[in-house]
């Protein structure tokens, strides 16, 4: 059972939904390069941009549910949780940058497929990965 859930999480999901990661990768690459070019930013402060860029590039090539979770969670943790914990005031632009950009990622997430019933083409939601109730 757990091996089947792991297989669902790392299964490649081809299709047009994977192109949603391209704007995020370009945005992170530009932010990283502008940060390197600025005299105010230290290279050690830019590693989260590079790490998220790698995650989004892998998702663009090999989209999986596990990678989507890493991209979604990484974006949320780095941009929202980090700013809230450090006391940075978000404002309307900051809120759009952190939470608003998560909406397209959530809407275009890869879906798990139900293999327990022998139908490999049946679409289910992500609850199939979370536990046995979704596998019924």
Secondary structure, DSSP 8 states (H G I E B T S, - for coil): -HHHHHHHHH----SGGGGHHHHHHHHHHHHHHHHHHSSSS-GGGGHHHHHHHHHHHHHHHS--HHHHHHHHHHHIIIIIIHHHHHT---HHHHHIIIIIHHHHHHHT----B--TTS-TT-B--THHHH-GGGG-
